[in-house]
Amino acid sequence: MISPPPNPRPVALLSIVLPARNEEGCICSTVEHLHVELRIHNIPHEIVVVDDGSTDTTWELLTALKEKIPALAPVQNTGLHGFGRAIIHGLNNMKGDAVVIMMADESDDSRDVVRYWKLLNDGYDCVFGSRFMKGGGVIDYPRIKLLLNRMANFFIKTMFAVRLNDTTNAFKAYRKEVIDGCRPLIAPHFNLTVELPLKAIVRGFSWTVIPITWRNRRTGEAKLKITEMGSRYLFICLYIWLEKYFSRGDYKKK
């Protein structure tokens, strides 16, 4: 982990990007709880929810909720769909100078967003959460998915020689210059959760890790299909590994 710069620039507006596909059972509570938590701590924010081709009432609920919560900024991804594409669409539409990427199913804890905000203002470029370090935890994690998760993260940790044991977790925070410095973002699916942090690390942005908690969704269906993701994760890892060792620093933070 790299130390923060001595004169950190404060974050004026925090964007939270949530990709959502068929989340009518939880999207309103997710946005409401997040908004209340950030307002209690006087954090200037916008909540960018990206409707990624929902076929239920997710979009109608979001447009109605915006009347109650002006900080909500719902957008529709009308192009090709996919978890990564939805996040990229949200990043393209955000107005903040830092962003937290979260899940729409309320599996991530809004209180951890406040902790991310504080560390960004301490001067870090990125803040990563780990469910598997001291102080972190998971609730109702399916056993097979947990085993595959730990194997994948051990592989990434070894491959890149980094002290980060939860790279695949989407719930992370970045300053806008990190997002801009990691473009072009090419992962269309859940492998974006690996592309962003690994690019940020390889390209020399400062980062730190804190323990976070995660709870399995209580409504709706999980969107991650393990059987579809193995080769996609491997592709992104190899792509960034080649950059790390063969690009001669062409993409490093200047």
HELIX and SHEET records of a PDB file:
HELIX    1   1 ILE A   27  ILE A   40  1                                  14    
HELIX    2   2 THR A   58  LYS A   66  1                                   9    
HELIX    3   3 PHE A   83  ASN A   93  1                                  11    
HELIX    4   4 SER A  110  ASN A  121  1                                  12    
HELIX    5   5 ARG A  143  PHE A  160  1                                  18    
HELIX    6   6 LYS A  176  GLY A  181  1                                   6    
HELIX    7   7 LEU A  192  VAL A  202  1                                  11    
HELIX    8   8 ILE A  226  PHE A  246  1                                  21    
SHEET    1   A 7 VAL A  75  GLN A  76  0                                        
SHEET    2   A 7 HIS A  45  ASP A  51  1                                        
SHEET    3   A 7 LEU A  14  ALA A  20  1                                        
SHEET    4   A 7 ALA A  98  ILE A 101  1                                        
SHEET    5   A 7 LYS A 172  ARG A 175 -1                                        
SHEET    6   A 7 CYS A 126  SER A 130 -1                                        
SHEET    7   A 7 TRP A 207  PRO A 211  1                                        
SHEET    1   B 2 GLY A 137  ILE A 139  0                                        
SHEET    2   B 2 THR A 213  ARG A 215  1                                        
END                                                                             
